[in-house]
Every structure is written in structure tokens, then in C-alpha cells.
Amino acid sequence: MFKNSKPPSASRTEVSRIVRPLDANTMGTGYGGYIMDWMDMTASICARRHSNLRVNTVSVENLRFDRPLIIGHVAKIIASVTRTFNTSMEVMVSLFDEDTFQSTIVPAGSAVFILVGMDQNCKPVRVPDLIPETDAEKALWKEAGKRRVRRNKGKH
Ligand SMILES: CC(C)(COP(=O)(O)OP(=O)(O)OC[C@H]1O[C@@H](n2cnc3c(N)ncnc32)[C@H](O)[C@@H]1OP(=O)(O)O)[C@@H](O)C(=O)NCCC(=O)NCCS
């Protein structure tokens, strides 16, 4: 096992921000491009906390916007490392629309990010292992492995 192995809880990252009028699309709800930026930023902070390295996003998969973000509500984004490989980390990002006036929160989207740990010379470098602890974390770890197999099959 590689040194500095960590559980997902050590790097779980939550970011919240008000969805402002300037964040709107032409339908008056949150603009997807900006939301992707917030999700990528949250995934990056999570991967940095896990690896203690600079990180590069190499892939975003299964990006879904299931509900619009309402202007004036809060976008809540949660990122967790689901599995590490050699130099790469899979980070699951969940997006929520929180209405702080009504105290309600609903799932609004999700995506699977792959980020790579980078050394001082901007070359990929080995990242610490992830040790899943809970049953849910172990299930996500297994699913991440299956996604990796499917991804690598697609290369040939
Ligand atoms: C990050 C980068 C240097 C990696 O270079 P590379 O030649 O792909 O290096 P490798 O082939 O050794 O791949 C490194 C890791 O990334 C993974 N990877 C690379 N491309 C991937 C992709 N499209 N999807 C999933 N994983 C990918 C590889 O599987 C490998 O993981 P592993 O070491 O855990 O097995 C290069 O892809 C790059 O510079 N990409 C641009 C990143 C960027 O600018 N992002 C936006 C700013 S954050």
C-alpha cells in the first residue's frame, strides 16, 4: 500500500454559493457553463485535499443537469473521491438546489470527474490510495473500477 492512504471523508468537499442574476441563462435559471465551472472547482479542491498535489482535470463523464438552479437559491456542490488508480483520481460531484427561504434542498445534477496528480515538473505522479470505509463508499469504489474498465475498453 502507498504511503498516506486516506478515507473519502478526509477530502470530502462542500461548496455553496448564491445563484445570482448574473449567473442566469436566457431562461432565467442557472447557466450550465458556470455551473460546470463551480463543479470543476469543487472537484479540484477535493482532489487536492486527497493528494496534496496540484491536479489537472482530464475528463468529465455523465454530466447531468436534472433540475434548473433557481436564481436567488443556493447552489450546493459536494465532491468526494470515489477511487484512486495510479496517478488519477475519480471524484463524484453532486449538485443541489437549496431554497434557504423554505429550508428545502433538491438534487439538481451530478458528474464524474477524473483528475490527475501533477509533480513539480507538471508530470503525472502517483497519488495516495483511497481507503473506502462505509458500505456506500465501498459500493462507489467498486463502481469506479467498472467505469475504469469500460473507459479503457473504449480506447481500443
Ligand atoms: C494531465 C496530462 C498531463 C496527462 O498526460 P497523459 O499523457 O494523458 O498521461 P498518462 O497517459 O500517463 O495519463 C495519466 C493518468 O490520467 C488518466 N487519463 C488520461 N486521460 C484520461 C481520460 N480522458 N479519461 C480518464 N482518465 C484519463 C490515465 O488513465 C492515467 O491514470 P492512471 O495513472 O491512474 O492510470 C495531460 O492529459 C494533459 O495535460 N491534459 C490537459 C489537462 C488540462 O489542461 N485540463 C484543464 C485544466 S485543469
The ligand as a MOL file (V3000), in Angstrom:
LIG
                    3D

  0  0  0     0  0            999 V3000
M  V30 BEGIN CTAB
M  V30 COUNTS 48 50 0 0 0
M  V30 BEGIN ATOM
M  V30 1 C -2.8250 15.5150 -17.4280 0
M  V30 2 C -1.9290 15.1360 -18.5960 0
M  V30 3 C -0.5530 15.7810 -18.4130 0
M  V30 4 C -1.7760 13.6190 -18.5330 0
M  V30 5 O -0.9840 13.2770 -19.6010 0
M  V30 6 P -1.1480 11.8610 -20.2780 0
M  V30 7 O -0.1910 11.7820 -21.3900 0
M  V30 8 O -2.5990 11.6120 -20.5420 0
M  V30 9 O -0.6220 10.9390 -19.1150 0
M  V30 10 P -0.9930 9.4580 -18.8820 0
M  V30 11 O -1.3520 8.7520 -20.1380 0
M  V30 12 O 0.1300 8.9110 -18.0260 0
M  V30 13 O -2.3250 9.5330 -18.0130 0
M  V30 14 C -2.2670 9.9780 -16.6760 0
M  V30 15 C -3.4980 9.4420 -15.9720 0
M  V30 16 O -4.6410 10.1010 -16.4860 0
M  V30 17 C -5.6030 9.1560 -16.9150 0
M  V30 18 N -6.2890 9.7330 -18.0560 0
M  V30 19 C -5.7460 10.4340 -19.0630 0
M  V30 20 N -6.7220 10.8280 -19.9220 0
M  V30 21 C -7.8750 10.3690 -19.4290 0
M  V30 22 C -9.2310 10.4470 -19.8460 0
M  V30 23 N -9.6050 11.0770 -20.9550 0
M  V30 24 N -10.1770 9.8580 -19.0910 0
M  V30 25 C -9.8470 9.2170 -17.9540 0
M  V30 26 N -8.5730 9.1160 -17.4870 0
M  V30 27 C -7.6100 9.6760 -18.2360 0
M  V30 28 C -4.7990 7.9260 -17.2830 0
M  V30 29 O -5.5990 6.7630 -17.2190 0
M  V30 30 C -3.7390 7.9620 -16.2000 0
M  V30 31 O -4.3070 7.4630 -15.0000 0
M  V30 32 P -3.5160 6.3630 -14.0820 0
M  V30 33 O -2.0900 6.8390 -13.9360 0
M  V30 34 O -4.2380 6.4090 -12.7820 0
M  V30 35 O -3.6030 5.0570 -14.7970 0
M  V30 36 C -2.4930 15.5420 -19.9770 0
M  V30 37 O -3.5970 14.7000 -20.2880 0
M  V30 38 C -2.9250 16.9710 -20.0080 0
M  V30 39 O -2.1140 17.8930 -19.8850 0
M  V30 40 N -4.2200 17.2040 -20.2220 0
M  V30 41 C -4.7780 18.5360 -20.1970 0
M  V30 42 C -5.3540 18.8130 -18.8170 0
M  V30 43 C -5.9510 20.1820 -18.7550 0
M  V30 44 O -5.4380 21.1300 -19.3230 0
M  V30 45 N -7.0750 20.2910 -18.0470 0
M  V30 46 C -7.7940 21.5290 -17.9120 0
M  V30 47 C -7.1890 22.3860 -16.8620 0
M  V30 48 S -7.3860 21.6890 -15.2360 0
M  V30 END ATOM
M  V30 BEGIN BOND
M  V30 1 1 1 2
M  V30 2 1 2 3
M  V30 3 1 2 4
M  V30 4 1 2 36
M  V30 5 1 4 5
M  V30 6 1 5 6
M  V30 7 2 6 7
M  V30 8 1 6 8
M  V30 9 1 6 9
M  V30 10 1 9 10
M  V30 11 2 10 11
M  V30 12 1 10 12
M  V30 13 1 10 13
M  V30 14 1 13 14
M  V30 15 1 14 15
M  V30 16 1 15 16
M  V30 17 1 15 30
M  V30 18 1 16 17
M  V30 19 1 17 18
M  V30 20 1 17 28
M  V30 21 1 18 19
M  V30 22 1 18 27
M  V30 23 2 19 20
M  V30 24 1 20 21
M  V30 25 1 21 22
M  V30 26 2 21 27
M  V30 27 1 22 23
M  V30 28 2 22 24
M  V30 29 1 24 25
M  V30 30 2 25 26
M  V30 31 1 26 27
M  V30 32 1 28 29
M  V30 33 1 28 30
M  V30 34 1 30 31
M  V30 35 1 31 32
M  V30 36 2 32 33
M  V30 37 1 32 34
M  V30 38 1 32 35
M  V30 39 1 36 37
M  V30 40 1 36 38
M  V30 41 2 38 39
M  V30 42 1 38 40
M  V30 43 1 40 41
M  V30 44 1 41 42
M  V30 45 1 42 43
M  V30 46 2 43 44
M  V30 47 1 43 45
M  V30 48 1 45 46
M  V30 49 1 46 47
M  V30 50 1 47 48
M  V30 END BOND
M  V30 END CTAB
M  END
